């Protein structure tokens, strides 16, 4: 579990890192998890770091010089949508402007004692929930895949296997594509042809007969599914899709 704090106030940030490092081991539910909590600033350094290393939870100050927290959140919303963002701020009037980036929590800097523990424990609970992962078993290997990081799942031709394509890697899973389609409908997945289901979070655009994905792949969509794809995608973009 990788936790990062980004704040232009170094003293506050180091205090926050220290509190998190004490809080998690004392938790009755998550005391044994393997985690790292670090301070990264400025924002440009954070964005560069995120290109090569996944961040599970990001504590982000909204009002920072050069690149403010809202701009950073926009980048994460576009490129690292599964990172849980917890805004840490002294200015509550910014809260409304940040809602479009789907933050997980807000913490007031002057209320860490009251608000930090609930935010951390809730974030860990969400990330480690069985509902957020797909477990696949092949021979002697067992792999847990974060559902939000799945780009799409596609049936292999002339086989009983599904290729699960994620932002990190591709996994082979023995399964039925129709059963997976029903199983993951509530996780913002949509069927685009007889053998492929796609994660709405990673669609960049719905075009005539194809989808442009966040990794720039283009996937063909069957005509019979186009209407449903567009409706589901619009619902998702409006923030009303099923979760």
Phi, psi and omega in degrees: 000124183248118182242133183231142175246129177234114184204140181284347176268098187299320181297315179295316183299316179295325176295318179296316178301317180298317180297318180294319180294336176272320187294313186296312179299336180276350182290137180290332182264331188234016184297339183258003182286151177272118182217161175225132178236124184222164179254126178231125178202145008280183185299324179299321178294321178298313181296322178294318179299319183291343178293332186243346182222133181289139174247122181277315179230129180239117172271117192233123174286137181282317186260092176236149178290165179067275177249114182278172185298328179292322177293320177297316179299322178300317180296317179292322179299324182276321190251338184220063190293344181271356175288130177276118181262126174244109180285135177241118189210157173258356186241096185291343181290348178275350186303313182302318183292339184268352186298329183292346178265010175053053179294152181279320181207165169238136176235132175275136184298330180270010181226031181302319183302321183274331193247339186293312185300315180299318182295315181294312182295320179294320180295316178297320179298320179292315183293328184260004179295140179299332181291342183267359185230150171249124179260123179241142181234123176232111183057246183261003183260139176232123184233134174257125182247128176293119185301322182294340181270359177283127176278306178199165177234131188225132180290135174286141180293133176056040176209173178259022183249153176244136172268119179260110184261119180247177178291345183255323190196179175240134182238149180254128187224128178281111185194170178258127186296325180291321178293320177296322180301317179289319182299321187257007179301322180284354178257024177069041173251149180223142179279133183245343172199182187299336185238011186221133170239144190235145176278118182301332181298333187252013174273126177269327180199145173256113183247178182296105176081002180204163177244138173263122184267167183295338177264014178075006172290153175242126181245134180285136179245131179288145184304322183293342182258350188303314182301313180295321179300312182297318180296315180294322181292319178296318177300317180297314181296331178277354179081019182247007180293158180290136176235000000 
